Amino acid sequence: MSKFKNATAIVTGGGSGIGRALALALAKEKARVVITDIVPERVESVKKELSDLGCQSGGYVVDHADSEATELFFQRFSADWGHADILCLNAGIAIAGRIEEMDLAQWRRIVDVNLFGVVNMLHYFAPGMISRKDGSILVTASGAGLFALPGLSAYCATKFALVGLCESLRMELGKHNIKVCALCPGVINTQIVRDGVVHHADDSGKSRKGMVADFYRNQGTDPSVVASHALKGLARNQGVIPTPAHVLPGYYLRRLAPSLYAAGGRLIWKKGWLL
């Protein structure tokens, strides 16, 4: 029997990519699925997909970086659905650039979306899980939250923060029978680059965003693979879920030989092999 059958799950950023894949995977496990996204058309499209699977589902347009909007969503969700058994806190954005290219507004936006988008949801939903002494929390961090990459300082900062948040909450909430898992995907075929900001340019000054987006589209792993690994890891209460296999070399090299990893990163950046 599915561990998720009849559970009520929320998937933030569920309108595309990994969020959409998580929502569909949960639906196939017979969960009730509620998605949020900032793009109304994506919410409606995924709601239809969920409905076509016979899933009891709902969708809301929410910017979780906004604490007031998240509080309103919590109130609406509670009135419509009761409580959440599973939180898949997946909404996020990417901004790539050298430290001198990043302006403060971009720093604030990526921290607000990637970190405070999770914090805002936890603030409103975690107390109910604690009082019920039951719940599952899956936070989409990144492989870039396990090992740093040059040119992605802002993104890495938020994703490392999410891994640390999960590790702390895993210890804190375990006594309440609440699972907390950090999902750490690698290069996945999603909208994140196309929707994001890429400051990097080639020698002629032309933006490399299209090149990076093409790489993710052509070489990235299908989000359904990530969703499958995520639900298996959540069912096992696996603290960190690196996925897919191409994340593992960087993960283990940084853990086992951090100086070697750092030297390799400096060389790759100096040679221009990364961006």
C-alpha positions as CSV (number, residue, x, y, z in Angstrom):
1,M,0.0,0.0,0.0
2,S,1.2,3.5,-0.8
3,K,2.6,5.5,2.1
4,F,0.9,8.6,0.6
5,K,-2.6,7.2,-0.1
6,N,-5.3,9.6,1.2
7,A,-2.7,12.1,2.5
8,T,-3.2,15.8,1.7
9,A,-0.1,17.3,0.1
10,I,0.9,20.8,-0.8
11,V,3.4,21.4,-3.6
12,T,4.7,24.9,-3.9
13,G,6.0,25.9,-7.3
14,G,3.9,23.1,-8.6
15,G,3.1,24.6,-12.0
16,S,6.2,23.3,-13.8
17,G,9.4,21.3,-13.6
18,I,10.1,19.3,-10.4
19,G,7.0,20.7,-8.6
20,R,4.7,19.5,-11.4
21,A,6.5,16.1,-11.4
22,L,6.1,15.8,-7.6
23,A,2.4,16.7,-7.9
24,L,1.8,14.1,-10.6
25,A,3.8,11.5,-8.7
26,L,1.8,12.1,-5.5
27,A,-1.5,11.9,-7.5
28,K,-0.4,8.5,-8.8
29,E,0.1,7.4,-5.2
30,K,-3.5,8.4,-4.5
31,A,-2.8,11.5,-2.4
32,R,-4.9,14.6,-2.5
33,V,-2.7,17.3,-4.1
34,V,-2.8,21.1,-3.8
35,I,-0.4,23.1,-5.9
36,T,0.7,26.7,-5.8
37,D,2.5,28.8,-8.4
38,I,2.9,32.4,-9.3
39,V,1.8,31.8,-12.9
40,P,-2.0,31.3,-13.1
41,E,-1.9,29.4,-16.5
42,R,0.5,26.9,-15.0
43,V,-1.7,26.3,-12.0
44,E,-4.7,25.6,-14.3
45,S,-2.7,23.4,-16.6
46,V,-1.4,21.1,-13.8
47,K,-4.8,21.1,-12.1
48,K,-6.3,19.6,-15.3
49,E,-3.5,17.0,-15.4
50,L,-4.2,16.0,-11.8
51,S,-7.9,15.9,-12.5
52,D,-7.3,13.6,-15.5
53,L,-5.5,11.2,-13.2
54,G,-8.6,11.1,-10.9
55,C,-6.9,13.1,-8.2
56,Q,-8.8,15.3,-5.8
57,S,-6.8,18.5,-6.4
58,G,-6.7,22.2,-6.0
59,G,-4.6,25.1,-7.1
60,Y,-3.8,28.6,-5.8
61,V,-1.8,31.5,-7.2
62,V,0.7,32.4,-4.5
63,D,4.0,34.2,-4.2
64,H,5.4,32.5,-1.1
65,A,8.1,35.2,-0.8
66,D,5.3,37.4,0.5
67,S,4.5,36.4,4.1
68,E,1.1,38.0,3.9
69,A,0.2,36.2,0.8
70,T,1.4,32.9,2.4
71,E,-0.7,33.6,5.5
72,L,-3.8,34.2,3.3
73,F,-3.1,30.9,1.5
74,F,-2.8,29.1,4.8
75,Q,-6.2,30.5,5.8
76,R,-7.8,29.5,2.5
77,F,-6.2,26.1,2.5
78,S,-7.3,25.4,6.0
79,A,-10.9,26.4,5.2
80,D,-10.9,24.3,2.0
81,W,-8.8,21.3,2.9
82,G,-8.3,21.1,6.7
83,H,-4.6,20.3,7.4
84,A,-1.6,19.3,5.3
85,D,0.0,15.9,5.8
86,I,2.8,16.6,3.4
87,L,4.6,19.8,2.5
88,C,6.7,19.8,-0.7
89,L,8.4,23.2,-0.5
90,N,9.7,23.4,-4.0
91,A,9.2,27.0,-5.3
92,G,12.5,28.6,-6.3
93,I,14.3,30.8,-8.8
94,A,17.8,31.0,-10.2
95,I,20.1,34.0,-10.6
96,A,23.6,33.3,-12.0
97,G,26.3,35.9,-12.0
98,R,29.6,37.0,-10.7
99,I,29.5,38.8,-7.3
100,E,30.2,42.2,-9.0
101,E,27.3,41.7,-11.4
102,M,24.7,41.0,-8.7
103,D,22.7,44.0,-7.5
104,L,21.1,44.1,-4.0
105,A,17.6,43.8,-5.4
106,Q,18.5,40.5,-7.0
107,W,20.1,39.3,-3.7
108,R,17.0,40.2,-1.8
109,R,14.7,38.5,-4.4
110,I,16.5,35.2,-4.5
111,V,16.8,35.1,-0.7
112,D,13.1,36.0,-0.4
113,V,11.9,33.3,-2.8
114,N,14.3,30.5,-2.2
115,L,14.8,30.8,1.6
116,F,11.9,32.9,3.0
117,G,9.4,31.2,0.7
118,V,10.2,28.0,2.7
119,V,10.4,29.8,6.0
120,N,7.0,31.4,5.4
121,M,5.3,28.1,4.7
122,L,6.9,26.4,7.7
123,H,5.9,29.3,10.0
124,Y,2.2,28.7,9.2
125,F,2.0,25.0,8.6
126,A,4.6,23.4,10.9
127,P,2.8,24.2,14.2
128,G,-0.2,22.1,13.1
129,M,2.1,19.2,12.3
130,I,3.7,19.5,15.7
131,S,0.3,19.5,17.5
132,R,-0.8,16.5,15.5
133,K,2.6,14.8,16.0
134,D,2.6,13.8,12.3
135,G,3.8,15.1,9.0
136,S,6.3,15.0,6.2
137,I,8.3,18.0,4.9
138,L,10.3,17.8,1.6
139,V,12.3,20.9,0.8
140,T,13.8,21.2,-2.7
141,A,17.3,22.5,-2.2
142,S,19.9,21.6,-4.9
143,G,23.1,19.8,-5.6
144,A,24.4,23.4,-5.4
145,G,23.4,23.2,-1.7
146,L,25.8,20.4,-1.2
147,F,28.8,21.6,-3.1
148,A,29.5,25.2,-4.2
149,L,29.9,26.3,-7.8
150,P,31.5,29.6,-9.0
151,G,29.3,32.1,-10.6
152,L,26.3,30.9,-8.5
153,S,27.1,32.5,-5.2
154,A,23.6,33.8,-4.5
155,Y,21.9,30.6,-5.6
156,C,24.4,28.5,-3.6
157,A,23.9,30.7,-0.5
158,T,20.2,30.0,-0.5
159,K,20.4,26.3,-1.2
160,F,23.1,25.7,1.4
161,A,20.8,27.5,3.8
162,L,18.0,25.2,3.0
163,V,20.1,22.1,3.6
164,G,21.1,23.5,6.9
165,L,17.6,24.4,7.8
166,C,16.5,20.8,7.0
167,E,19.3,19.2,9.0
168,S,18.4,21.4,12.0
169,L,14.6,20.8,11.7
170,R,15.2,17.1,11.2
171,M,16.7,16.9,14.7
172,E,14.2,19.3,16.2
173,L,11.0,17.8,14.7
174,G,11.9,14.2,14.9
175,K,10.4,13.8,18.4
176,H,7.1,15.0,16.9
177,N,7.1,12.2,14.3
178,I,7.7,14.7,11.5
179,K,10.0,13.7,8.6
180,V,12.2,16.4,7.1
181,C,14.1,15.7,3.9
182,A,16.3,17.9,1.7
183,L,15.9,17.1,-2.0
184,C,19.1,18.0,-3.9
185,P,18.7,17.8,-7.6
186,G,21.4,18.3,-10.2
187,V,20.9,19.4,-13.9
188,I,17.2,18.8,-14.6
189,N,15.2,19.7,-17.6
190,T,13.0,22.4,-16.1
191,Q,12.1,26.1,-16.7
192,I,14.5,27.4,-14.0
193,V,17.1,28.7,-16.4
194,R,14.6,30.1,-18.9
195,D,12.6,31.8,-16.1
196,G,15.8,33.0,-14.3
197,V,18.5,35.6,-14.7
198,V,21.9,34.7,-16.2
199,H,24.4,37.6,-16.2
200,H,27.2,35.6,-17.8
201,A,28.2,36.6,-21.3
202,D,30.7,35.3,-23.9
203,D,33.7,37.3,-25.1
204,S,31.6,39.2,-27.6
205,G,29.2,40.3,-24.8
206,K,26.4,38.0,-25.9
207,S,24.4,36.5,-23.0
208,R,25.0,32.8,-22.4
209,K,21.5,32.3,-21.0
210,G,20.3,30.6,-24.2
211,M,23.3,28.3,-24.2
212,V,22.7,27.3,-20.6
213,A,19.0,26.9,-21.2
214,D,19.7,24.6,-24.2
215,F,22.1,22.6,-22.1
216,Y,19.5,22.0,-19.4
217,R,16.8,21.2,-22.0
218,N,19.0,18.7,-23.9
219,Q,21.2,17.2,-21.2
220,G,19.0,17.6,-18.1
221,T,17.4,14.7,-16.4
222,D,13.6,14.4,-16.7
223,P,11.9,15.8,-13.6
224,S,9.9,12.6,-13.2
225,V,13.1,10.8,-12.2
226,V,13.7,13.4,-9.4
227,A,10.1,13.1,-8.2
228,S,10.4,9.3,-8.0
229,H,13.6,9.5,-6.0
230,A,12.1,12.2,-3.8
231,L,9.0,10.2,-2.8
232,K,11.1,7.1,-2.2
233,G,13.5,9.1,0.0
234,L,10.6,10.8,1.8
235,A,9.0,7.5,2.5
236,R,12.3,6.2,4.0
237,N,12.9,9.5,5.9
238,Q,16.2,10.0,4.1
239,G,17.7,13.2,5.4
240,V,19.5,14.3,2.1
241,I,18.3,13.1,-1.2
242,P,20.9,13.7,-4.0
243,T,19.4,13.0,-7.4
244,P,20.2,11.8,-10.0
245,A,23.5,10.0,-10.1
246,H,25.5,12.8,-11.7
247,V,25.2,14.8,-8.4
248,L,27.1,12.1,-6.4
249,P,30.7,12.8,-7.6
250,G,30.6,16.4,-6.5
251,Y,28.8,15.5,-3.3
252,Y,31.3,12.9,-2.2
253,L,34.4,14.8,-3.5
254,R,33.5,17.9,-1.5
255,R,32.8,15.8,1.6
256,L,36.0,13.6,1.4
257,A,38.5,16.0,-0.2
258,P,37.3,19.6,0.2
259,S,40.6,21.2,-0.7
260,L,40.8,19.2,-3.9
261,Y,37.2,20.1,-4.7
262,A,37.9,23.8,-4.2
263,A,41.1,23.6,-6.3
264,G,39.2,22.0,-9.1
265,G,36.4,24.6,-8.9
266,R,39.0,27.4,-9.2
267,L,40.6,25.8,-12.2
268,I,37.3,25.2,-14.0
269,W,36.3,28.9,-13.4
270,K,39.7,30.2,-14.5
271,K,39.6,28.2,-17.7
272,G,36.1,29.3,-18.4
273,W,34.8,25.8,-18.7
274,L,31.8,26.3,-16.6
275,L,30.2,29.5,-18.0
